[in-house]
Amino acid sequence: MSPIEKRSVTIRGHRTSYSLEKPFFDDLVAIAAARKLTLAALVAEIDEARPRHANLSSALRLYVLDWAKRGMKPV
């Protein structure tokens, strides 16, 4: 089992943090690369789209899961 690591990012001018297991983080980085986005831009996009009651870390995991279920392959 991969330990959860806390990371920080600046989105829309403010610092925020999220916690992800390494496999989720690695796939998020690969998805950003596949979409030709910075990691911060992808996190900002996911943050903007998530319901306000949803946790950012959970939203990131669900995004990676949805990407995988749709059969998209990270680079």
C-alpha positions, -999 to 999 in steps of 0.1 A, spaced: 0 0 0 13 34 -10 15 60 18 -5 92 13 17 123 6 6 159 11 13 183 -17 7 220 -22 -3 239 -53 -13 275 -62 -46 277 -80 -63 310 -89 -38 329 -68 -41 309 -35 -22 281 -20 -40 249 -12 -30 214 -5 -42 179 -13 -31 144 -2 -28 115 -27 -12 81 -28 18 79 -51 0 59 -79 -28 85 -81 -2 113 -81 18 96 -108 -13 91 -130 -23 127 -124 11 139 -137 8 116 -167 -27 128 -175 -15 164 -173 13 156 -197 -11 138 -221 -33 168 -221 -4 191 -225 -12 209 -192 8 218 -162 -1 198 -131 -13 230 -115 -36 238 -145 -51 203 -143 -56 205 -105 -72 239 -110 -96 226 -137 -106 197 -115 -110 220 -85 -132 243 -105 -155 215 -117 -159 197 -83 -190 202 -62 -182 227 -34 -190 201 -7 -164 176 -23 -129 173 -10 -102 182 -35 -82 151 -28 -113 129 -35 -121 149 -66 -85 143 -79 -88 105 -72 -122 104 -89 -108 122 -120 -80 97 -123 -105 68 -119 -128 83 -145 -98 87 -169 -89 51 -164 -124 38 -168 -128 57 -201 -97 38 -213 -74 68 -216 -38 59 -213 -14 82 -195 19 87 -214 
